[in-house]
Amino acid sequence: MIELRTGTRIWIAAGVTDMRRGFDGLSAQVQTVLEQQPFSGHVFVFRGRRGDIVKLLWWDGDGLCLFSKRLERGRFIWPKAESGTVSLSRAQLSMLLEGIDWRRPERTFTPQIAV
């Protein structure tokens, strides 16, 4: 579990990323392609071509952290854009990592009159 400080932004790198990249390759992509600072404390999320693996790059104040998740079934929902970034909330990141469509979450229950 990662504890994100208040004000931490979560950025999805649109398009496809080479999942063979590690700390250095993803940091370089954050700087050159996304034009952000990898040591800013923000979270950067990358997805591979098949869509079943994501990597998160995050500076926790002491060092870079690289998290990876592979879905056994299904694909991670990703924006249609081929380049740039998309900002997510913490709740949307949680849904993304669970394989839920974070773009259109649907409630399963609509509250009725309470009387």
Backbone as XML, in Angstrom:
<?xml version="1.0"?>
<chain id="A" units="angstrom">
  <residue number="1" name="MET">
    <atom name="N" x="0.848" y="-1.181" z="0.000"/>
    <atom name="CA" x="0.000" y="0.000" z="0.000"/>
    <atom name="C" x="0.887" y="1.237" z="0.000"/>
  </residue>
  <residue number="2" name="ILE">
    <atom name="N" x="0.627" y="2.142" z="-0.895"/>
    <atom name="CA" x="1.399" y="3.379" z="-0.916"/>
    <atom name="C" x="0.541" y="4.493" z="-0.346"/>
  </residue>
  <residue number="3" name="GLU">
    <atom name="N" x="1.137" y="5.267" z="0.542"/>
    <atom name="CA" x="0.455" y="6.408" z="1.137"/>
    <atom name="C" x="0.865" y="7.654" z="0.378"/>
  </residue>
  <residue number="4" name="LEU">
    <atom name="N" x="-0.066" y="8.223" z="-0.351"/>
    <atom name="CA" x="0.220" y="9.407" z="-1.151"/>
    <atom name="C" x="-0.050" y="10.661" z="-0.335"/>
  </residue>
  <residue number="5" name="ARG">
    <atom name="N" x="0.875" y="11.591" z="-0.387"/>
    <atom name="CA" x="0.714" y="12.856" z="0.323"/>
    <atom name="C" x="-0.367" y="13.694" z="-0.342"/>
  </residue>
  <residue number="6" name="THR">
    <atom name="N" x="-0.937" y="14.601" z="0.432"/>
    <atom name="CA" x="-1.920" y="15.528" z="-0.109"/>
    <atom name="C" x="-1.273" y="16.352" z="-1.221"/>
  </residue>
  <residue number="7" name="GLY">
    <atom name="N" x="-1.963" y="16.507" z="-2.302"/>
    <atom name="CA" x="-1.444" y="17.268" z="-3.433"/>
    <atom name="C" x="-0.725" y="16.416" z="-4.459"/>
  </residue>
  <residue number="8" name="THR">
    <atom name="N" x="-0.582" y="15.127" z="-4.172"/>
    <atom name="CA" x="0.065" y="14.232" z="-5.133"/>
    <atom name="C" x="-0.850" y="14.032" z="-6.328"/>
  </residue>
  <residue number="9" name="ARG">
    <atom name="N" x="-0.312" y="14.219" z="-7.518"/>
    <atom name="CA" x="-1.080" y="13.998" z="-8.746"/>
    <atom name="C" x="-0.770" y="12.612" z="-9.282"/>
  </residue>
  <residue number="10" name="ILE">
    <atom name="N" x="-1.721" y="12.038" z="-9.970"/>
    <atom name="CA" x="-1.551" y="10.729" z="-10.597"/>
    <atom name="C" x="-1.722" y="10.939" z="-12.089"/>
  </residue>
  <residue number="11" name="TRP">
    <atom name="N" x="-0.693" y="10.573" z="-12.848"/>
    <atom name="CA" x="-0.672" y="10.806" z="-14.290"/>
    <atom name="C" x="-0.600" y="9.486" z="-15.031"/>
  </residue>
  <residue number="12" name="ILE">
    <atom name="N" x="-1.497" y="9.294" z="-15.990"/>
    <atom name="CA" x="-1.430" y="8.158" z="-16.906"/>
    <atom name="C" x="-0.676" y="8.629" z="-18.140"/>
  </residue>
  <residue number="13" name="ALA">
    <atom name="N" x="0.321" y="7.859" z="-18.538"/>
    <atom name="CA" x="1.029" y="8.136" z="-19.786"/>
    <atom name="C" x="0.225" y="7.497" z="-20.918"/>
  </residue>
  <residue number="14" name="ALA">
    <atom name="N" x="-0.425" y="8.327" z="-21.721"/>
    <atom name="CA" x="-1.262" y="7.814" z="-22.806"/>
    <atom name="C" x="-0.405" y="7.067" z="-23.819"/>
  </residue>
  <residue number="15" name="GLY">
    <atom name="N" x="-1.025" y="6.159" z="-24.532"/>
    <atom name="CA" x="-0.303" y="5.370" z="-25.516"/>
    <atom name="C" x="0.291" y="4.116" z="-24.895"/>
  </residue>
  <residue number="16" name="VAL">
    <atom name="N" x="1.225" y="3.513" z="-25.601"/>
    <atom name="CA" x="1.820" y="2.242" z="-25.197"/>
    <atom name="C" x="3.259" y="2.474" z="-24.761"/>
  </residue>
  <residue number="17" name="THR">
    <atom name="N" x="3.664" y="1.772" z="-23.709"/>
    <atom name="CA" x="5.031" y="1.868" z="-23.188"/>
    <atom name="C" x="5.686" y="0.494" z="-23.263"/>
  </residue>
  <residue number="18" name="ASP">
    <atom name="N" x="6.966" y="0.478" z="-23.552"/>
    <atom name="CA" x="7.751" y="-0.754" z="-23.550"/>
    <atom name="C" x="7.901" y="-1.217" z="-22.106"/>
  </residue>
  <residue number="19" name="MET">
    <atom name="N" x="7.283" y="-2.334" z="-21.759"/>
    <atom name="CA" x="7.290" y="-2.811" z="-20.386"/>
    <atom name="C" x="8.628" y="-3.405" z="-19.954"/>
  </residue>
  <residue number="20" name="ARG">
    <atom name="N" x="9.605" y="-3.465" z="-20.854"/>
    <atom name="CA" x="10.943" y="-3.896" z="-20.461"/>
    <atom name="C" x="11.689" y="-2.776" z="-19.752"/>
  </residue>
  <residue number="21" name="ARG">
    <atom name="N" x="11.178" y="-1.554" z="-19.839"/>
    <atom name="CA" x="11.824" y="-0.418" z="-19.196"/>
    <atom name="C" x="11.727" y="-0.528" z="-17.681"/>
  </residue>
  <residue number="22" name="GLY">
    <atom name="N" x="12.769" y="-0.043" z="-17.034"/>
    <atom name="CA" x="12.824" y="-0.029" z="-15.581"/>
    <atom name="C" x="12.867" y="1.401" z="-15.062"/>
  </residue>
  <residue number="23" name="PHE">
    <atom name="N" x="13.543" y="1.574" z="-13.924"/>
    <atom name="CA" x="13.627" y="2.886" z="-13.290"/>
    <atom name="C" x="14.142" y="3.961" z="-14.243"/>
  </residue>
  <residue number="24" name="ASP">
    <atom name="N" x="15.290" y="3.703" z="-14.853"/>
    <atom name="CA" x="15.933" y="4.723" z="-15.687"/>
    <atom name="C" x="15.145" y="5.031" z="-16.951"/>
  </residue>
  <residue number="25" name="GLY">
    <atom name="N" x="14.660" y="3.989" z="-17.625"/>
    <atom name="CA" x="13.913" y="4.191" z="-18.867"/>
    <atom name="C" x="12.599" y="4.919" z="-18.653"/>
  </residue>
  <residue number="26" name="LEU">
    <atom name="N" x="11.881" y="4.550" z="-17.589"/>
    <atom name="CA" x="10.601" y="5.218" z="-17.314"/>
    <atom name="C" x="10.820" y="6.638" z="-16.810"/>
  </residue>
  <residue number="27" name="SER">
    <atom name="N" x="11.876" y="6.858" z="-16.019"/>
    <atom name="CA" x="12.202" y="8.218" z="-15.568"/>
    <atom name="C" x="12.514" y="9.118" z="-16.756"/>
  </residue>
  <residue number="28" name="ALA">
    <atom name="N" x="13.274" y="8.581" z="-17.699"/>
    <atom name="CA" x="13.598" y="9.342" z="-18.902"/>
    <atom name="C" x="12.340" y="9.656" z="-19.696"/>
  </residue>
  <residue number="29" name="GLN">
    <atom name="N" x="11.407" y="8.717" z="-19.777"/>
    <atom name="CA" x="10.155" y="8.960" z="-20.499"/>
    <atom name="C" x="9.334" y="10.042" z="-19.804"/>
  </residue>
  <residue number="30" name="VAL">
    <atom name="N" x="9.311" y="10.021" z="-18.469"/>
    <atom name="CA" x="8.593" y="11.062" z="-17.725"/>
    <atom name="C" x="9.164" y="12.435" z="-18.067"/>
  </residue>
  <residue number="31" name="GLN">
    <atom name="N" x="10.489" y="12.540" z="-18.115"/>
    <atom name="CA" x="11.130" y="13.828" z="-18.383"/>
    <atom name="C" x="10.988" y="14.279" z="-19.831"/>
  </residue>
  <residue number="32" name="THR">
    <atom name="N" x="11.232" y="13.392" z="-20.778"/>
    <atom name="CA" x="11.277" y="13.800" z="-22.176"/>
    <atom name="C" x="9.907" y="13.816" z="-22.849"/>
  </residue>
  <residue number="33" name="VAL">
    <atom name="N" x="9.126" y="12.772" z="-22.651"/>
    <atom name="CA" x="7.841" y="12.663" z="-23.343"/>
    <atom name="C" x="6.725" y="13.386" z="-22.592"/>
  </residue>
  <residue number="34" name="LEU">
    <atom name="N" x="6.645" y="13.144" z="-21.275"/>
    <atom name="CA" x="5.562" y="13.741" z="-20.489"/>
    <atom name="C" x="5.899" y="15.145" z="-19.997"/>
  </residue>
  <residue number="35" name="GLU">
    <atom name="N" x="7.186" y="15.519" z="-20.095"/>
    <atom name="CA" x="7.667" y="16.823" z="-19.659"/>
    <atom name="C" x="7.313" y="17.109" z="-18.202"/>
  </residue>
  <residue number="36" name="GLN">
    <atom name="N" x="7.523" y="16.098" z="-17.355"/>
    <atom name="CA" x="7.306" y="16.193" z="-15.913"/>
    <atom name="C" x="8.602" y="15.805" z="-15.205"/>
  </residue>
  <residue number="37" name="GLN">
    <atom name="N" x="8.654" y="15.991" z="-13.902"/>
    <atom name="CA" x="9.814" y="15.615" z="-13.109"/>
    <atom name="C" x="9.528" y="14.313" z="-12.367"/>
  </residue>
  <residue number="38" name="PRO">
    <atom name="N" x="10.301" y="13.252" z="-12.616"/>
    <atom name="CA" x="10.040" y="11.976" z="-11.951"/>
    <atom name="C" x="10.260" y="12.031" z="-10.441"/>
  </residue>
  <residue number="39" name="PHE">
    <atom name="N" x="11.001" y="13.033" z="-9.948"/>
    <atom name="CA" x="11.271" y="13.149" z="-8.515"/>
    <atom name="C" x="10.346" y="14.155" z="-7.835"/>
  </residue>
  <residue number="40" name="SER">
    <atom name="N" x="9.206" y="14.423" z="-8.443"/>
    <atom name="CA" x="8.254" y="15.407" z="-7.928"/>
    <atom name="C" x="7.355" y="14.840" z="-6.836"/>
  </residue>
  <residue number="41" name="GLY">
    <atom name="N" x="7.313" y="13.517" z="-6.689"/>
    <atom name="CA" x="6.394" y="12.898" z="-5.737"/>
    <atom name="C" x="5.077" y="12.490" z="-6.365"/>
  </residue>
  <residue number="42" name="HIS">
    <atom name="N" x="4.883" y="12.820" z="-7.642"/>
    <atom name="CA" x="3.670" y="12.411" z="-8.341"/>
    <atom name="C" x="3.811" y="10.967" z="-8.807"/>
  </residue>
  <residue number="43" name="VAL">
    <atom name="N" x="2.698" y="10.332" z="-9.112"/>
    <atom name="CA" x="2.674" y="8.945" z="-9.568"/>
    <atom name="C" x="2.469" y="8.944" z="-11.080"/>
  </residue>
  <residue number="44" name="PHE">
    <atom name="N" x="3.272" y="8.152" z="-11.782"/>
    <atom name="CA" x="3.170" y="8.033" z="-13.232"/>
    <atom name="C" x="2.840" y="6.586" z="-13.564"/>
  </residue>
  <residue number="45" name="VAL">
    <atom name="N" x="1.785" y="6.390" z="-14.367"/>
    <atom name="CA" x="1.283" y="5.053" z="-14.672"/>
    <atom name="C" x="1.494" y="4.774" z="-16.158"/>
  </residue>
  <residue number="46" name="PHE">
    <atom name="N" x="2.048" y="3.600" z="-16.457"/>
    <atom name="CA" x="2.358" y="3.189" z="-17.825"/>
    <atom name="C" x="1.708" y="1.837" z="-18.100"/>
  </residue>
  <residue number="47" name="ARG">
    <atom name="N" x="1.280" y="1.623" z="-19.368"/>
    <atom name="CA" x="0.657" y="0.360" z="-19.760"/>
    <atom name="C" x="1.365" y="-0.208" z="-20.975"/>
  </residue>
  <residue number="48" name="GLY">
    <atom name="N" x="1.478" y="-1.539" z="-21.007"/>
    <atom name="CA" x="2.098" y="-2.221" z="-22.133"/>
    <atom name="C" x="1.152" y="-2.400" z="-23.305"/>
  </residue>
  <residue number="49" name="ARG">
    <atom name="N" x="1.677" y="-2.947" z="-24.385"/>
    <atom name="CA" x="0.912" y="-3.115" z="-25.620"/>
    <atom name="C" x="-0.286" y="-4.047" z="-25.442"/>
  </residue>
  <residue number="50" name="ARG">
    <atom name="N" x="-0.099" y="-5.171" z="-24.752"/>
    <atom name="CA" x="-1.211" y="-6.118" z="-24.576"/>
    <atom name="C" x="-2.277" y="-5.599" z="-23.635"/>
  </residue>
  <residue number="51" name="GLY">
    <atom name="N" x="-1.910" y="-4.691" z="-22.748"/>
    <atom name="CA" x="-2.899" y="-4.086" z="-21.860"/>
    <atom name="C" x="-3.128" y="-4.826" z="-20.569"/>
  </residue>
  <residue number="52" name="ASP">
    <atom name="N" x="-2.380" y="-5.893" z="-20.315"/>
    <atom name="CA" x="-2.605" y="-6.645" z="-19.083"/>
    <atom name="C" x="-1.571" y="-6.330" z="-17.999"/>
  </residue>
  <residue number="53" name="ILE">
    <atom name="N" x="-0.600" y="-5.451" z="-18.299"/>
    <atom name="CA" x="0.427" y="-5.060" z="-17.336"/>
    <atom name="C" x="0.483" y="-3.542" z="-17.237"/>
  </residue>
  <residue number="54" name="VAL">
    <atom name="N" x="0.560" y="-3.043" z="-16.004"/>
    <atom name="CA" x="0.836" y="-1.629" z="-15.770"/>
    <atom name="C" x="2.027" y="-1.509" z="-14.833"/>
  </residue>
  <residue number="55" name="LYS">
    <atom name="N" x="2.745" y="-0.397" z="-14.964"/>
    <atom name="CA" x="3.824" y="-0.062" z="-14.045"/>
    <atom name="C" x="3.578" y="1.336" z="-13.518"/>
  </residue>
  <residue number="56" name="LEU">
    <atom name="N" x="3.840" y="1.521" z="-12.224"/>
    <atom name="CA" x="3.714" y="2.819" z="-11.578"/>
    <atom name="C" x="5.093" y="3.251" z="-11.104"/>
  </residue>
  <residue number="57" name="LEU">
    <atom name="N" x="5.465" y="4.476" z="-11.425"/>
    <atom name="CA" x="6.728" y="5.050" z="-10.988"/>
    <atom name="C" x="6.402" y="6.170" z="-10.013"/>
  </residue>
  <residue number="58" name="TRP">
    <atom name="N" x="7.048" y="6.136" z="-8.823"/>
    <atom name="CA" x="6.711" y="7.099" z="-7.772"/>
    <atom name="C" x="7.933" y="7.383" z="-6.924"/>
  </residue>
  <residue number="59" name="TRP">
    <atom name="N" x="8.191" y="8.640" z="-6.654"/>
    <atom name="CA" x="9.265" y="9.067" z="-5.758"/>
    <atom name="C" x="8.657" y="9.250" z="-4.372"/>
  </residue>
  <residue number="60" name="ASP">
    <atom name="N" x="9.110" y="8.471" z="-3.385"/>
    <atom name="CA" x="8.527" y="8.529" z="-2.040"/>
    <atom name="C" x="9.276" y="9.462" z="-1.100"/>
  </residue>
  <residue number="61" name="GLY">
    <atom name="N" x="10.270" y="10.173" z="-1.609"/>
    <atom name="CA" x="11.049" y="11.084" z="-0.791"/>
    <atom name="C" x="12.429" y="10.525" z="-0.471"/>
  </residue>
  <residue number="62" name="ASP">
    <atom name="N" x="12.553" y="9.203" z="-0.482"/>
    <atom name="CA" x="13.835" y="8.544" z="-0.218"/>
    <atom name="C" x="14.433" y="7.938" z="-1.476"/>
  </residue>
  <residue number="63" name="GLY">
    <atom name="N" x="13.578" y="7.537" z="-2.396"/>
    <atom name="CA" x="14.038" y="6.898" z="-3.624"/>
    <atom name="C" x="12.874" y="6.617" z="-4.546"/>
  </residue>
  <residue number="64" name="LEU">
    <atom name="N" x="13.197" y="6.198" z="-5.754"/>
    <atom name="CA" x="12.157" y="5.854" z="-6.728"/>
    <atom name="C" x="11.584" y="4.478" z="-6.402"/>
  </residue>
  <residue number="65" name="CYS">
    <atom name="N" x="10.281" y="4.358" z="-6.519"/>
    <atom name="CA" x="9.588" y="3.085" z="-6.347"/>
    <atom name="C" x="8.996" y="2.702" z="-7.695"/>
  </residue>
  <residue number="66" name="LEU">
    <atom name="N" x="9.106" y="1.446" z="-8.029"/>
    <atom name="CA" x="8.543" y="0.937" z="-9.275"/>
    <atom name="C" x="7.632" y="-0.229" z="-8.934"/>
  </residue>
  <residue number="67" name="PHE">
    <atom name="N" x="6.334" y="-0.041" z="-9.162"/>
    <atom name="CA" x="5.339" y="-1.069" z="-8.886"/>
    <atom name="C" x="4.831" y="-1.618" z="-10.205"/>
  </residue>
  <residue number="68" name="SER">
    <atom name="N" x="4.538" y="-2.888" z="-10.214"/>
    <atom name="CA" x="4.033" y="-3.538" z="-11.419"/>
    <atom name="C" x="2.844" y="-4.415" z="-11.054"/>
  </residue>
  <residue number="69" name="LYS">
    <atom name="N" x="1.854" y="-4.451" z="-11.937"/>
    <atom name="CA" x="0.703" y="-5.338" z="-11.727"/>
    <atom name="C" x="0.307" y="-5.956" z="-13.049"/>
  </residue>
  <residue number="70" name="ARG">
    <atom name="N" x="0.038" y="-7.260" z="-13.017"/>
    <atom name="CA" x="-0.437" y="-7.980" z="-14.189"/>
    <atom name="C" x="-1.797" y="-8.580" z="-13.861"/>
  </residue>
  <residue number="71" name="LEU">
    <atom name="N" x="-2.763" y="-8.341" z="-14.717"/>
    <atom name="CA" x="-4.082" y="-8.956" z="-14.555"/>
    <atom name="C" x="-4.046" y="-10.361" z="-15.142"/>
  </residue>
  <residue number="72" name="GLU">
    <atom name="N" x="-4.584" y="-11.306" z="-14.427"/>
    <atom name="CA" x="-4.653" y="-12.677" z="-14.930"/>
    <atom name="C" x="-5.706" y="-12.816" z="-16.021"/>
  </residue>
  <residue number="73" name="ARG">
    <atom name="N" x="-6.772" y="-12.027" z="-15.915"/>
    <atom name="CA" x="-7.811" y="-12.001" z="-16.951"/>
    <atom name="C" x="-8.209" y="-10.556" z="-17.196"/>
  </residue>
  <residue number="74" name="GLY">
    <atom name="N" x="-8.505" y="-10.226" z="-18.427"/>
    <atom name="CA" x="-8.958" y="-8.883" z="-18.765"/>
    <atom name="C" x="-7.812" y="-7.945" z="-19.079"/>
  </residue>
  <residue number="75" name="ARG">
    <atom name="N" x="-8.157" y="-6.684" z="-19.281"/>
    <atom name="CA" x="-7.208" y="-5.650" z="-19.655"/>
    <atom name="C" x="-7.457" y="-4.410" z="-18.799"/>
  </residue>
  <residue number="76" name="PHE">
    <atom name="N" x="-6.408" y="-3.619" z="-18.614"/>
    <atom name="CA" x="-6.558" y="-2.346" z="-17.927"/>
    <atom name="C" x="-7.206" y="-1.354" z="-18.888"/>
  </residue>
  <residue number="77" name="ILE">
    <atom name="N" x="-8.174" y="-0.587" z="-18.390"/>
    <atom name="CA" x="-8.870" y="0.405" z="-19.203"/>
    <atom name="C" x="-7.946" y="1.607" z="-19.365"/>
  </residue>
  <residue number="78" name="TRP">
    <atom name="N" x="-7.750" y="2.024" z="-20.611"/>
    <atom name="CA" x="-6.777" y="3.073" z="-20.925"/>
    <atom name="C" x="-7.420" y="4.128" z="-21.795"/>
  </residue>
  <residue number="79" name="PRO">
    <atom name="N" x="-6.996" y="5.399" z="-21.695"/>
    <atom name="CA" x="-7.565" y="6.441" z="-22.563"/>
    <atom name="C" x="-7.220" y="6.197" z="-24.027"/>
  </residue>
  <residue number="80" name="LYS">
    <atom name="N" x="-8.046" y="6.708" z="-24.907"/>
    <atom name="CA" x="-7.857" y="6.520" z="-26.350"/>
    <atom name="C" x="-6.702" y="7.344" z="-26.912"/>
  </residue>
  <residue number="81" name="ALA">
    <atom name="N" x="-6.297" y="8.403" z="-26.211"/>
    <atom name="CA" x="-5.230" y="9.289" z="-26.705"/>
    <atom name="C" x="-3.943" y="8.505" z="-26.936"/>
  </residue>
  <residue number="82" name="GLU">
    <atom name="N" x="-3.196" y="8.892" z="-27.959"/>
    <atom name="CA" x="-1.939" y="8.227" z="-28.301"/>
    <atom name="C" x="-0.727" y="8.874" z="-27.646"/>
  </residue>
  <residue number="83" name="SER">
    <atom name="N" x="-0.881" y="10.112" z="-27.167"/>
    <atom name="CA" x="0.241" y="10.794" z="-26.528"/>
    <atom name="C" x="-0.295" y="11.734" z="-25.453"/>
  </residue>
  <residue number="84" name="GLY">
    <atom name="N" x="0.608" y="12.202" z="-24.589"/>
    <atom name="CA" x="0.230" y="13.124" z="-23.529"/>
    <atom name="C" x="-0.087" y="12.390" z="-22.238"/>
  </residue>
  <residue number="85" name="THR">
    <atom name="N" x="-0.765" y="13.097" z="-21.340"/>
    <atom name="CA" x="-1.101" y="12.522" z="-20.041"/>
    <atom name="C" x="-2.569" y="12.738" z="-19.722"/>
  </residue>
  <residue number="86" name="VAL">
    <atom name="N" x="-3.061" y="11.913" z="-18.815"/>
    <atom name="CA" x="-4.403" y="12.047" z="-18.273"/>
    <atom name="C" x="-4.249" y="12.011" z="-16.764"/>
  </residue>
  <residue number="87" name="SER">
    <atom name="N" x="-4.899" y="12.926" z="-16.065"/>
    <atom name="CA" x="-4.819" y="12.981" z="-14.603"/>
    <atom name="C" x="-5.944" y="12.154" z="-14.000"/>
  </residue>
  <residue number="88" name="LEU">
    <atom name="N" x="-5.611" y="11.385" z="-12.949"/>
    <atom name="CA" x="-6.591" y="10.562" z="-12.247"/>
    <atom name="C" x="-6.691" y="10.977" z="-10.787"/>
  </residue>
  <residue number="89" name="SER">
    <atom name="N" x="-7.830" y="10.682" z="-10.177"/>
    <atom name="CA" x="-7.965" y="10.824" z="-8.730"/>
    <atom name="C" x="-7.482" y="9.518" z="-8.081"/>
  </residue>
  <residue number="90" name="ARG">
    <atom name="N" x="-7.352" y="9.524" z="-6.784"/>
    <atom name="CA" x="-6.947" y="8.302" z="-6.070"/>
    <atom name="C" x="-7.980" y="7.191" z="-6.260"/>
  </residue>
  <residue number="91" name="ALA">
    <atom name="N" x="-9.259" y="7.561" z="-6.228"/>
    <atom name="CA" x="-10.325" y="6.573" z="-6.418"/>
    <atom name="C" x="-10.252" y="5.967" z="-7.820"/>
  </residue>
  <residue number="92" name="GLN">
    <atom name="N" x="-10.000" y="6.798" z="-8.826"/>
    <atom name="CA" x="-9.883" y="6.290" z="-10.192"/>
    <atom name="C" x="-8.681" y="5.371" z="-10.338"/>
  </residue>
  <residue number="93" name="LEU">
    <atom name="N" x="-7.569" y="5.692" z="-9.665"/>
    <atom name="CA" x="-6.402" y="4.816" z="-9.695"/>
    <atom name="C" x="-6.733" y="3.466" z="-9.080"/>
  </residue>
  <residue number="94" name="SER">
    <atom name="N" x="-7.458" y="3.463" z="-7.979"/>
    <atom name="CA" x="-7.867" y="2.200" z="-7.349"/>
    <atom name="C" x="-8.709" y="1.365" z="-8.302"/>
  </residue>
  <residue number="95" name="MET">
    <atom name="N" x="-9.646" y="2.010" z="-8.986"/>
    <atom name="CA" x="-10.483" y="1.286" z="-9.937"/>
    <atom name="C" x="-9.650" y="0.753" z="-11.095"/>
  </residue>
  <residue number="96" name="LEU">
    <atom name="N" x="-8.749" y="1.578" z="-11.607"/>
    <atom name="CA" x="-7.876" y="1.153" z="-12.694"/>
    <atom name="C" x="-7.101" y="-0.097" z="-12.309"/>
  </residue>
  <residue number="97" name="LEU">
    <atom name="N" x="-6.503" y="-0.100" z="-11.116"/>
    <atom name="CA" x="-5.693" y="-1.233" z="-10.675"/>
    <atom name="C" x="-6.513" y="-2.489" z="-10.407"/>
  </residue>
  <residue number="98" name="GLU">
    <atom name="N" x="-7.820" y="-2.324" z="-10.199"/>
    <atom name="CA" x="-8.711" y="-3.475" z="-10.016"/>
    <atom name="C" x="-9.285" y="-3.975" z="-11.340"/>
  </residue>
  <residue number="99" name="GLY">
    <atom name="N" x="-8.967" y="-3.280" z="-12.435"/>
    <atom name="CA" x="-9.489" y="-3.676" z="-13.736"/>
    <atom name="C" x="-10.882" y="-3.149" z="-14.017"/>
  </residue>
  <residue number="100" name="ILE">
    <atom name="N" x="-11.327" y="-2.176" z="-13.231"/>
    <atom name="CA" x="-12.662" y="-1.573" z="-13.380"/>
    <atom name="C" x="-12.559" y="-0.388" z="-14.334"/>
  </residue>
  <residue number="101" name="ASP">
    <atom name="N" x="-13.590" y="-0.166" z="-15.129"/>
    <atom name="CA" x="-13.611" y="0.981" z="-16.036"/>
    <atom name="C" x="-13.763" y="2.258" z="-15.215"/>
  </residue>
  <residue number="102" name="TRP">
    <atom name="N" x="-12.666" y="2.953" z="-14.984"/>
    <atom name="CA" x="-12.629" y="4.148" z="-14.155"/>
    <atom name="C" x="-13.248" y="5.351" z="-14.843"/>
  </residue>
  <residue number="103" name="ARG">
    <atom name="N" x="-13.472" y="5.273" z="-16.163"/>
    <atom name="CA" x="-14.018" y="6.410" z="-16.901"/>
    <atom name="C" x="-15.506" y="6.584" z="-16.678"/>
  </residue>
  <residue number="104" name="ARG">
    <atom name="N" x="-16.226" y="5.471" z="-16.467"/>
    <atom name="CA" x="-17.679" y="5.521" z="-16.296"/>
    <atom name="C" x="-18.128" y="4.595" z="-15.177"/>
  </residue>
  <residue number="105" name="PRO">
    <atom name="N" x="-17.733" y="4.867" z="-13.941"/>
    <atom name="CA" x="-18.200" y="3.985" z="-12.867"/>
    <atom name="C" x="-19.712" y="4.131" z="-12.702"/>
  </residue>
  <residue number="106" name="GLU">
    <atom name="N" x="-20.373" y="3.041" z="-12.498"/>
    <atom name="CA" x="-21.831" y="3.059" z="-12.352"/>
    <atom name="C" x="-22.211" y="2.591" z="-10.961"/>
  </residue>
  <residue number="107" name="ARG">
    <atom name="N" x="-23.107" y="3.306" z="-10.374"/>
    <atom name="CA" x="-23.614" y="2.902" z="-9.055"/>
    <atom name="C" x="-24.590" y="1.748" z="-9.239"/>
  </residue>
  <residue number="108" name="THR">
    <atom name="N" x="-24.572" y="0.830" z="-8.294"/>
    <atom name="CA" x="-25.474" y="-0.311" z="-8.387"/>
    <atom name="C" x="-26.771" y="-0.076" z="-7.630"/>
  </residue>
  <residue number="109" name="PHE">
    <atom name="N" x="-26.828" y="1.019" z="-6.860"/>
    <atom name="CA" x="-28.003" y="1.310" z="-6.073"/>
    <atom name="C" x="-28.252" y="2.810" z="-6.099"/>
  </residue>
  <residue number="110" name="THR">
    <atom name="N" x="-29.472" y="3.216" z="-6.345"/>
    <atom name="CA" x="-29.859" y="4.614" z="-6.295"/>
    <atom name="C" x="-30.692" y="4.828" z="-5.046"/>
  </residue>
  <residue number="111" name="PRO">
    <atom name="N" x="-30.279" y="5.717" z="-4.137"/>
    <atom name="CA" x="-31.040" y="5.946" z="-2.911"/>
    <atom name="C" x="-32.457" y="6.422" z="-3.214"/>
  </residue>
  <residue number="112" name="GLN">
    <atom name="N" x="-33.389" y="5.965" z="-2.425"/>
    <atom name="CA" x="-34.787" y="6.366" z="-2.542"/>
    <atom name="C" x="-35.116" y="7.319" z="-1.388"/>
  </residue>
  <residue number="113" name="ILE">
    <atom name="N" x="-36.334" y="7.743" z="-1.305"/>
    <atom name="CA" x="-36.774" y="8.626" z="-0.222"/>
    <atom name="C" x="-36.578" y="7.895" z="1.102"/>
  </residue>
  <residue number="114" name="ALA">
    <atom name="N" x="-36.053" y="8.598" z="2.091"/>
    <atom name="CA" x="-35.688" y="7.979" z="3.364"/>
    <atom name="C" x="-36.841" y="7.892" z="4.354"/>
  </residue>
  <residue number="115" name="VAL">
    <atom name="N" x="-38.042" y="8.247" z="3.991"/>
    <atom name="CA" x="-39.163" y="8.227" z="4.936"/>
    <atom name="C" x="-40.020" y="7.020" z="4.715"/>
  </residue>
</chain>
